[in-house]
């Protein structure tokens, strides 16, 4: 299923050009939108293996409800979001929708802040050097655009994040999933997100941050996740060795081990 859905959405994404006057409009007809939704419904209906784990999901009824929402979309991005919302109902992390590279490049923006989910809180674990004085490491984001984080996640992030477990849902939603362009602080590149943070000292600070492109040059306090070595090994003292596998997406892990 995933390959077919990705193919559909990649073709759609590549058709959108962000530099013209009609950048926010979709070239899809209502029939095209319904056909795309129907393809996703059909592929899951035939191939999805875990409907028994979602006994309360009425897939046919959700398809019918989604028709009106996809017809109402006014941009390629909005259409992709509705397809993401539909697929996320399946509750399976590997059955998801990843937009094509043009849409990801435009709507996968994120401030120069790295977050980690700790006890369902959005904790700052890295920032750019120039933000370090404003947002100390260990700060907790408590509001996004004036909305409490818990509510923001439930209303604006969770519905679009395919996830098999609550832990994965919270972690990926807070950290942000770059390939899906879904996350707590993610949005259109160059847009501004306003956050309220609570520092380790207990101070609260209202800060506005620009969302940067994924390939933007940033001077980080510590190497960001994507730049860390695949394999880390060091001796902490005579009796303790530290060994970390930082990715499962690089063959270097196998050869290095």
Buried (B, 14 or more C-beta within 10 A) or exposed (E): BBEEBBEBBBEBBBBBEBEEEEEEEBEBEEEBBBEBBBBBBEBBBEEBEEEEEBEEBEBEEBBEEBBEBBBEBEBBBBBBBBBBBBBBBBBBBEBBBBBBEBBBBBBBBBBBBBBBBBEEBBBBBBBBEEBBEEBBBEBBBBBBBEBEBEEBBEEBBBBBBBBBEEEBBBBBBBBBBBEBBBBBBBBBBEEEBEBBBBBEEEEEEEBEBBBBEEEEEBEBBEEBEEEEBBBEEEEEEEEEEEEEEBBEEBEEBEEEE
